[in-house]
Amino acid sequence: MRKKLGEHIRQYWVIYLTLSSVYLAGVVFGAVGVGALGVSETSQLGKFLDTLLKSQPEALDPIFLGQLARDMFIMMAGIWILGLTIIGAPLIYLIVFTRGFILGFTVSFIIGIKGTLGFGLILITVLVPAFLAIPLLLLGAGLATIFSFLLLRGKARGESLRREFLYYTAAATFVTIGAVAVGVVQGYFSILGVRFFGL
């Protein structure tokens, strides 16, 4: 499995490099976007953040974990569906950019509002799960982009893509299962971070 994954990434490294660059651009724009907020917007978001942190469960809550897992499933399923369309690639890149933007904005804003405490909170609740979620997001987006391009080429040549479709669906299923698991892990770390920092 690991060998096939390595071969796959080496074969389509340009696509994965492009996706990584788009994600990184989103992170940068998200971090810069915090500086564009006015005092009023910053204050309102700060109050919203405090309310959100106080509403976090302090113990394992199946409903909370299920919501995070469901959100990850919906995102990955959406990417898979976009991969089934010829015009889906731009929207896939938009999703990747948006996810990067959210990460960059969240990290920059919380650290700016909470200082050192915010850095610790971000490290536990956001960055640790992100190290697991980002590769899965890029892999799922890469698979969808590749299949979208194959559809375009296959339509032009009149080729059947049944085998490629089965491979794409199977691979996307494994990636989605991993992403759902990461959603649950994110819930555990969110609870851990809130309890550890007493927020």
C-alpha positions as CSV (number, residue, x, y, z in Angstrom):
1,M,0.0,0.0,0.0
2,R,2.7,2.4,1.0
3,K,4.7,1.6,-2.2
4,K,1.7,2.2,-4.4
5,L,1.0,5.5,-2.7
6,G,4.6,6.5,-3.2
7,E,4.5,5.6,-6.9
8,H,1.2,7.4,-7.3
9,I,2.5,10.6,-5.7
10,R,5.7,10.5,-7.8
11,Q,3.7,10.0,-11.0
12,Y,1.4,13.0,-10.3
13,W,3.8,15.1,-8.2
14,V,3.0,18.2,-10.2
15,I,-0.7,18.1,-9.2
16,Y,0.1,17.5,-5.5
17,L,2.7,20.2,-5.5
18,T,0.1,22.6,-7.0
19,L,-2.5,21.6,-4.4
20,S,0.1,22.0,-1.6
21,S,0.9,25.5,-2.9
22,V,-2.7,26.4,-3.1
23,Y,-3.3,25.3,0.5
24,L,-0.2,27.2,1.7
25,A,-1.4,30.3,-0.2
26,G,-4.7,29.9,1.7
27,V,-2.9,29.7,5.0
28,V,-0.9,32.9,4.2
29,F,-4.0,34.8,3.1
30,G,-5.9,33.7,6.2
31,A,-3.1,34.9,8.5
32,V,-2.9,38.2,6.6
33,G,-6.7,38.6,6.7
34,V,-6.7,38.9,10.5
35,G,-4.7,42.1,10.1
36,A,-7.4,43.5,7.9
37,L,-10.0,43.2,10.6
38,G,-11.2,46.4,12.3
39,V,-11.4,46.9,16.1
40,S,-15.2,46.2,16.1
41,E,-14.9,43.0,14.0
42,T,-12.0,41.8,16.2
43,S,-14.0,42.4,19.4
44,Q,-17.1,40.6,18.0
45,L,-15.0,37.6,16.9
46,G,-13.3,37.6,20.2
47,K,-16.6,37.4,22.0
48,F,-17.7,34.7,19.6
49,L,-14.5,32.7,20.3
50,D,-15.1,32.9,24.1
51,T,-18.6,31.7,23.7
52,L,-17.5,28.9,21.4
53,L,-14.8,27.8,23.8
54,K,-17.2,27.8,26.8
55,S,-19.7,25.7,24.8
56,Q,-17.1,23.0,24.1
57,P,-17.9,19.8,26.0
58,E,-15.5,19.0,28.9
59,A,-16.1,15.2,28.5
60,L,-16.4,13.0,25.6
61,D,-19.6,13.7,23.8
62,P,-20.7,11.3,21.1
63,I,-22.9,14.0,19.5
64,F,-20.0,16.4,19.3
65,L,-17.6,13.8,17.9
66,G,-20.2,12.7,15.5
67,Q,-20.7,16.2,14.2
68,L,-17.0,16.6,13.5
69,A,-16.8,13.2,11.8
70,R,-19.9,14.1,9.7
71,D,-18.3,17.4,8.6
72,M,-15.2,15.6,7.4
73,F,-17.3,13.1,5.6
74,I,-19.4,15.7,3.8
75,M,-16.2,17.6,2.7
76,M,-14.5,14.5,1.3
77,A,-17.7,13.2,-0.3
78,G,-18.1,16.6,-2.0
79,I,-14.6,16.4,-3.3
80,W,-15.2,12.9,-4.6
81,I,-18.4,14.1,-6.4
82,L,-16.5,17.1,-8.0
83,G,-13.9,14.6,-9.3
84,L,-16.7,12.9,-11.3
85,T,-17.2,16.1,-13.3
86,I,-15.0,17.6,-16.0
87,I,-15.3,21.1,-14.6
88,G,-14.8,20.0,-11.0
89,A,-11.1,20.7,-10.7
90,P,-11.3,24.5,-10.1
91,L,-13.8,23.9,-7.3
92,I,-11.6,21.3,-5.8
93,Y,-8.8,23.8,-5.7
94,L,-11.1,26.4,-4.2
95,I,-12.0,24.0,-1.4
96,V,-8.3,23.4,-0.7
97,F,-7.6,27.1,-0.6
98,T,-10.6,27.7,1.7
99,R,-9.4,25.0,4.1
100,G,-6.0,26.6,4.2
101,F,-7.5,30.1,4.7
102,I,-9.5,28.8,7.7
103,L,-6.4,27.3,9.3
104,G,-4.3,30.4,8.8
105,F,-7.1,32.7,10.0
106,T,-7.9,30.6,13.0
107,V,-4.3,30.2,14.1
108,S,-3.4,33.9,13.6
109,F,-6.6,35.2,15.3
110,I,-6.5,33.0,18.4
111,I,-2.8,33.6,19.0
112,G,-3.4,37.4,18.5
113,I,-6.3,37.4,21.0
114,K,-5.1,34.9,23.6
115,G,-1.3,35.3,23.3
116,T,0.8,32.5,24.8
117,L,-2.3,30.7,26.0
118,G,-3.7,30.9,22.5
119,F,-0.5,29.3,21.1
120,G,-0.8,26.4,23.4
121,L,-4.5,26.0,22.7
122,I,-3.9,26.1,18.9
123,L,-1.0,23.6,19.2
124,I,-3.2,21.0,20.9
125,T,-6.6,21.6,19.3
126,V,-5.7,22.7,15.8
127,L,-2.2,22.0,14.7
128,V,-1.8,18.4,15.9
129,P,-5.1,17.2,14.2
130,A,-4.1,19.3,11.1
131,F,-0.9,17.3,10.6
132,L,-3.2,14.3,10.1
133,A,-6.0,16.0,8.2
134,I,-3.9,18.0,5.7
135,P,-2.3,15.0,3.9
136,L,-5.7,13.3,3.6
137,L,-7.3,16.5,2.2
138,L,-4.5,16.9,-0.3
139,L,-4.6,13.2,-1.3
140,G,-8.4,13.2,-1.7
141,A,-8.2,16.4,-3.7
142,G,-5.4,15.0,-5.8
143,L,-7.3,11.9,-6.6
144,A,-10.4,13.9,-7.6
145,T,-8.3,16.3,-9.8
146,I,-6.6,13.4,-11.5
147,F,-9.9,11.6,-12.3
148,S,-11.4,14.9,-13.5
149,F,-8.5,15.2,-16.0
150,L,-8.9,11.6,-17.0
151,L,-12.6,12.2,-17.7
152,L,-11.7,15.1,-19.9
153,R,-9.1,13.1,-21.8
154,G,-11.4,10.0,-22.0
155,K,-14.3,12.0,-23.4
156,A,-12.0,13.5,-26.1
157,R,-10.7,10.0,-27.1
158,G,-14.0,8.1,-26.5
159,E,-12.4,5.9,-23.9
160,S,-14.1,3.9,-21.2
161,L,-12.9,4.7,-17.7
162,R,-14.6,1.9,-15.7
163,R,-11.4,0.6,-14.2
164,E,-10.1,4.1,-13.4
165,F,-13.5,4.9,-11.8
166,L,-13.4,1.8,-9.5
167,Y,-9.8,2.6,-8.5
168,Y,-10.7,6.3,-7.8
169,T,-13.8,5.3,-5.8
170,A,-11.9,2.7,-3.7
171,A,-9.0,5.1,-3.0
172,A,-11.4,7.9,-2.2
173,T,-13.2,5.6,0.2
174,F,-10.1,4.8,2.1
175,V,-9.1,8.5,2.3
176,T,-12.6,9.4,3.5
177,I,-12.5,6.8,6.3
178,G,-9.2,8.2,7.4
179,A,-10.6,11.8,7.3
180,V,-13.6,10.7,9.4
181,A,-11.3,9.2,11.9
182,V,-9.3,12.4,12.0
183,G,-12.5,14.3,12.7
184,V,-13.1,12.1,15.8
185,V,-9.4,12.7,16.8
186,Q,-9.9,16.4,16.4
187,G,-12.8,16.2,18.8
188,Y,-10.7,14.5,21.4
189,F,-7.9,17.1,21.1
190,S,-10.5,19.9,21.3
191,I,-11.8,18.6,24.6
192,L,-8.2,18.0,25.8
193,G,-7.2,21.5,24.9
194,V,-10.1,23.2,26.6
195,R,-9.7,21.1,29.8
196,F,-6.0,21.6,29.9
197,F,-6.1,25.4,29.6
198,G,-9.2,25.7,31.7
199,L,-11.2,27.7,29.1
